[in-house]
Amino acid sequence: MTVWAEGLALAKRVAADMTAVVNRILFLENISVHSALDVNTDYEDKDPTTGRFKTITHKRGNGTIIRRTTYEVDPDVPAEVPPKLNLKVVTIFAKDGITILQEVRYRVTYDSEGDITSETVLSE
Protein backbone atom coordinates (compact mmCIF):
# COMPACT_ATOMS: atom_id res chain seq x y z
CA MET A 1 0.00 0.00 0.00
CA THR A 2 1.38 3.40 -0.93
CA VAL A 3 1.58 6.40 1.34
CA TRP A 4 -1.19 8.07 -0.68
CA ALA A 5 -3.51 5.09 -0.31
CA GLU A 6 -2.88 4.99 3.43
CA GLY A 7 -3.50 8.72 3.67
CA LEU A 8 -6.75 8.38 1.72
CA ALA A 9 -7.91 5.51 3.98
CA LEU A 10 -7.09 7.59 7.07
CA ALA A 11 -8.99 10.58 5.67
CA LYS A 12 -12.05 8.41 5.02
CA ARG A 13 -11.98 7.05 8.60
CA VAL A 14 -11.63 10.56 10.04
CA ALA A 15 -14.52 11.81 7.87
CA ALA A 16 -16.73 8.93 9.01
CA ASP A 17 -15.86 9.59 12.67
CA MET A 18 -16.55 13.31 12.29
CA THR A 19 -19.90 12.57 10.65
CA ALA A 20 -20.82 10.30 13.56
CA VAL A 21 -19.85 12.99 16.08
CA VAL A 22 -21.86 15.67 14.27
CA ASN A 23 -24.93 13.38 14.06
CA ARG A 24 -24.67 12.64 17.79
CA ILE A 25 -24.40 16.35 18.61
CA LEU A 26 -27.48 17.08 16.50
CA PHE A 27 -29.38 14.25 18.22
CA LEU A 28 -28.44 15.52 21.67
CA GLU A 29 -29.34 19.07 20.69
CA ASN A 30 -32.78 17.91 19.60
CA ILE A 31 -33.55 16.13 22.86
CA SER A 32 -31.79 18.38 25.33
CA VAL A 33 -33.78 20.58 27.61
CA HIS A 34 -32.37 24.09 27.46
CA SER A 35 -33.99 25.20 30.68
CA ALA A 36 -35.65 23.00 33.25
CA LEU A 37 -38.15 25.79 33.90
CA ASP A 38 -39.40 25.55 30.30
CA VAL A 39 -40.65 21.96 30.69
CA ASN A 40 -44.27 21.14 31.40
CA THR A 41 -45.32 17.63 32.40
CA ASP A 42 -48.77 16.21 31.71
CA TYR A 43 -49.98 13.10 33.54
CA GLU A 44 -52.86 11.31 31.83
CA ASP A 45 -55.01 8.19 32.07
CA LYS A 46 -54.59 7.01 35.67
CA ASP A 47 -54.80 3.23 36.09
CA PRO A 48 -57.54 2.49 38.66
CA THR A 49 -55.86 -0.70 39.87
CA THR A 50 -52.33 0.56 40.53
CA GLY A 51 -52.88 4.30 40.76
CA ARG A 52 -50.09 4.88 38.23
CA PHE A 53 -50.46 7.17 35.26
CA LYS A 54 -50.38 5.35 31.91
CA THR A 55 -49.07 8.35 29.93
CA ILE A 56 -46.52 10.96 31.00
CA THR A 57 -45.75 13.69 28.46
CA HIS A 58 -42.96 16.26 28.80
CA LYS A 59 -43.44 19.42 26.72
CA ARG A 60 -41.35 22.47 25.94
CA GLY A 61 -42.60 25.94 26.84
CA ASN A 62 -43.93 26.37 23.30
CA GLY A 63 -46.09 23.23 23.67
CA THR A 64 -44.06 20.84 21.49
CA ILE A 65 -43.46 17.38 22.92
CA ILE A 66 -39.97 16.42 24.10
CA ARG A 67 -40.64 12.95 25.45
CA ARG A 68 -43.63 10.68 26.02
CA THR A 69 -43.63 7.66 28.32
CA THR A 70 -46.51 5.19 28.13
CA TYR A 71 -47.19 2.12 30.25
CA GLU A 72 -49.22 -0.70 28.71
CA VAL A 73 -50.08 -4.34 29.22
CA ASP A 74 -47.59 -6.39 27.18
CA PRO A 75 -49.54 -8.70 24.82
CA ASP A 76 -46.52 -11.05 24.58
CA VAL A 77 -46.64 -11.93 28.30
CA PRO A 78 -49.31 -14.19 29.85
CA ALA A 79 -52.14 -12.11 31.29
CA GLU A 80 -52.28 -11.50 35.01
CA VAL A 81 -55.27 -10.69 37.18
CA PRO A 82 -55.41 -7.80 37.78
CA PRO A 83 -53.46 -6.85 34.64
CA LYS A 84 -50.10 -5.18 35.25
CA LEU A 85 -48.67 -2.42 33.11
CA ASN A 86 -45.55 -4.41 32.23
CA LEU A 87 -44.56 -2.66 28.98
CA LYS A 88 -42.99 0.81 29.03
CA VAL A 89 -42.49 2.73 25.78
CA VAL A 90 -40.36 5.89 25.82
CA THR A 91 -40.57 8.06 22.71
CA ILE A 92 -38.19 11.00 22.14
CA PHE A 93 -39.22 13.71 19.70
CA ALA A 94 -37.28 16.27 17.65
CA LYS A 95 -37.65 20.01 18.19
CA ASP A 96 -40.78 20.08 16.04
CA GLY A 97 -42.55 17.81 18.56
CA ILE A 98 -43.73 15.46 15.81
CA THR A 99 -40.68 13.72 14.34
CA ILE A 100 -39.72 10.65 16.36
CA LEU A 101 -35.99 10.47 17.02
CA GLN A 102 -35.96 7.35 19.17
CA GLU A 103 -38.38 4.84 20.64
CA VAL A 104 -37.28 2.39 23.33
CA ARG A 105 -39.44 -0.44 24.71
CA TYR A 106 -38.88 -1.87 28.21
CA ARG A 107 -40.30 -4.88 30.05
CA VAL A 108 -41.18 -3.77 33.57
CA THR A 109 -41.26 -6.08 36.59
CA TYR A 110 -42.81 -5.30 39.97
CA ASP A 111 -42.33 -6.56 43.50
CA SER A 112 -45.15 -7.78 45.74
CA GLU A 113 -45.96 -4.22 46.85
CA GLY A 114 -46.35 -2.94 43.30
CA ASP A 115 -43.07 -1.02 43.12
CA ILE A 116 -40.96 -1.28 39.96
CA THR A 117 -37.96 -3.54 40.54
CA SER A 118 -36.45 -3.67 37.03
CA GLU A 119 -36.80 -2.42 33.49
CA THR A 120 -35.27 -4.58 30.73
CA VAL A 121 -34.71 -3.07 27.29
CA LEU A 122 -36.66 -5.01 24.65
CA SER A 123 -35.87 -2.90 21.58
CA GLU A 124 -34.36 0.43 20.62
PyMOL commands that set and color helices and strands:
alter all, ss='L'
color gray80, all
select helices_A, chain A and resi 3-31+36-38
alter helices_A, ss='H'
color red, helices_A
select strands_A, chain A and resi 40-46+53-59+65-72+87-93+100-110+116-123
alter strands_A, ss='S'
color yellow, strands_A
deselect
rebuild
show_as cartoon
